[in-house]
């Protein structure tokens, strides 16, 4: 994804099964083959990491994703969401790593409570869904709470 200037992260509220990953890969790969903005093909890439995060990246040096093309991506994601009930477009779920390094995903209000009750420490790794470039992915996708977007809840 290093050459891709724009990206979107979609988080499942639960871990995906192998069968779901295979089907989602197929659906999104087929979508990306025909994804275009104002008639220009979008050079894009799909990655699913940790059985939870679906990442779509676009090389905007080739062609920029536009409002209509982004709407089409979100429509495709909604179809996957309806099929598997993953809550992919809901940004009010937060993923973090527990003491064993396992990823836990909870609603925002539970996340805030866990910080207040010290179940989540400043050193706990948090996943950032608001990143939008490959550079941000490399530098800010997984950060300790004290360095993350969620530090405001400490």
C-alpha positions as CSV (number, residue, x, y, z in Angstrom):
1,X,0.0,0.0,0.0
2,X,3.0,2.3,0.1
3,X,2.3,3.8,-3.3
4,X,-1.3,4.4,-2.6
5,X,-2.2,8.0,-1.7
6,X,-5.8,7.5,-0.4
7,X,-7.3,4.8,1.7
8,X,-10.3,3.8,3.7
9,X,-10.5,1.5,6.7
10,X,-13.6,-0.5,7.4
11,X,-13.7,-2.3,10.7
12,X,-15.9,-5.3,11.5
13,X,-17.3,-5.4,15.0
14,X,-16.4,-9.1,15.1
15,X,-13.7,-11.3,13.6
16,X,-14.3,-12.5,10.1
17,X,-14.4,-16.2,9.4
18,X,-12.1,-17.6,6.6
19,X,-15.2,-18.2,4.5
20,X,-16.4,-14.6,5.0
21,X,-12.9,-13.3,4.1
22,X,-12.8,-15.3,0.9
23,X,-16.3,-14.1,-0.1
24,X,-15.6,-10.5,0.8
25,X,-12.3,-10.6,-1.1
26,X,-14.2,-11.9,-4.1
27,X,-16.9,-9.3,-3.9
28,X,-14.5,-6.4,-3.4
29,X,-12.0,-7.6,-6.0
30,X,-14.8,-7.8,-8.6
31,X,-15.9,-4.3,-7.6
32,X,-12.4,-2.8,-7.7
33,X,-11.9,-4.3,-11.3
34,X,-14.6,-1.9,-12.5
35,X,-14.2,1.0,-10.1
36,X,-13.8,4.2,-11.9
37,X,-14.1,8.0,-11.4
38,X,-15.6,10.0,-14.3
39,X,-14.6,7.2,-16.7
40,X,-11.0,6.8,-15.4
41,X,-10.2,3.5,-13.9
42,X,-9.1,3.7,-10.3
43,X,-5.8,1.8,-9.5
44,X,-6.8,0.2,-6.2
45,X,-5.8,-2.5,-3.8
46,X,-7.7,-4.5,-1.2
47,X,-6.2,-5.8,2.0
48,X,-7.9,-7.5,4.9
49,X,-5.8,-7.6,8.1
50,X,-6.2,-9.3,11.4
51,X,-9.5,-10.8,10.2
52,X,-11.2,-7.5,11.1
53,X,-10.0,-4.5,9.1
54,X,-10.9,-4.1,5.4
55,X,-8.6,-1.6,3.7
56,X,-9.2,-0.2,0.3
57,X,-6.4,1.9,-1.2
58,X,-6.3,4.1,-4.3
59,X,-3.3,5.5,-6.2
60,X,-4.6,9.0,-6.8
61,X,-1.6,9.8,-8.9
62,X,-3.4,7.8,-11.6
63,X,-6.9,9.1,-11.0
64,X,-8.6,10.7,-8.0
65,X,-11.6,9.0,-6.3
66,X,-14.5,11.4,-6.5
67,X,-17.8,11.7,-4.6
68,X,-19.7,9.4,-6.9
69,X,-16.9,6.7,-6.9
70,X,-16.7,6.9,-3.1
71,X,-20.4,6.5,-2.9
72,X,-20.2,3.4,-5.0
73,X,-17.5,2.0,-2.7
74,X,-19.7,2.7,0.3
75,X,-22.6,1.0,-1.4
76,X,-20.6,-2.1,-2.0
77,X,-19.5,-2.1,1.7
78,X,-23.1,-1.7,2.7
79,X,-24.0,-4.8,0.7
80,X,-21.3,-6.8,2.4
81,X,-22.5,-5.4,5.7
82,X,-26.1,-6.5,5.0
83,X,-24.9,-10.0,4.1
84,X,-22.8,-10.5,7.1
85,X,-24.0,-8.0,9.8
86,X,-20.5,-6.6,10.4
87,X,-21.3,-2.9,11.2
88,X,-18.6,-1.9,8.8
89,X,-19.7,1.8,8.5
90,X,-20.3,2.4,12.2
91,X,-17.5,4.5,13.5
92,X,-18.8,4.2,17.1
93,X,-17.0,0.9,17.7
94,X,-13.4,1.0,19.0
95,X,-10.8,-1.7,18.6
96,X,-7.9,-2.0,21.0
97,X,-5.4,-4.7,22.1
98,X,-6.0,-6.3,25.5
99,X,-3.3,-7.3,27.9
100,X,-2.7,-10.5,25.9
101,X,-2.4,-8.6,22.6
102,X,-5.8,-9.8,21.4
103,X,-8.0,-7.3,19.6
104,X,-11.2,-6.4,21.4
105,X,-13.9,-4.3,19.8
106,X,-16.4,-2.4,22.0
107,X,-18.9,0.4,21.6
108,X,-17.5,3.9,22.2
109,X,-19.3,4.3,25.5
110,X,-17.9,1.1,26.9
111,X,-14.5,2.1,25.6
112,X,-14.7,5.4,27.5
113,X,-15.8,3.6,30.7
114,X,-12.8,1.1,30.4
115,X,-10.4,4.1,30.2
116,X,-12.1,5.7,33.3
117,X,-11.9,2.5,35.3
118,X,-8.2,1.9,34.2
119,X,-9.0,-1.3,32.3
120,X,-7.4,0.4,29.4
121,X,-4.1,2.1,30.2
122,X,-2.2,4.9,28.4
123,X,0.0,2.1,26.9
124,X,-2.9,0.1,25.4
125,X,-2.7,0.0,21.6
126,X,-5.7,1.6,19.8
127,X,-6.6,1.2,16.1
128,X,-7.3,4.4,14.2
129,X,-10.1,4.2,11.5
130,X,-9.8,7.9,10.6
131,X,-6.6,7.5,8.7
132,X,-6.9,8.3,5.0
133,X,-3.4,7.9,3.4
134,X,-0.8,5.2,3.2
135,X,1.6,7.3,5.2
136,X,-1.0,7.7,8.0
137,X,-1.6,3.9,7.9
138,X,2.2,3.3,8.4
139,X,2.5,5.8,11.2
140,X,-0.9,6.1,12.9
141,X,-3.0,3.0,12.4
142,X,-2.0,1.3,15.6
143,X,-0.8,3.6,18.5
144,X,-0.7,3.6,22.3
145,X,-3.8,5.3,23.7
146,X,-1.6,8.2,25.0
147,X,-0.5,9.0,21.4
148,X,-3.8,8.2,19.7
149,X,-7.0,10.0,18.8
150,X,-8.6,8.6,21.9
151,X,-6.2,10.3,24.3
152,X,-8.9,12.9,24.8
153,X,-10.8,10.3,27.0
154,X,-7.9,9.9,29.4
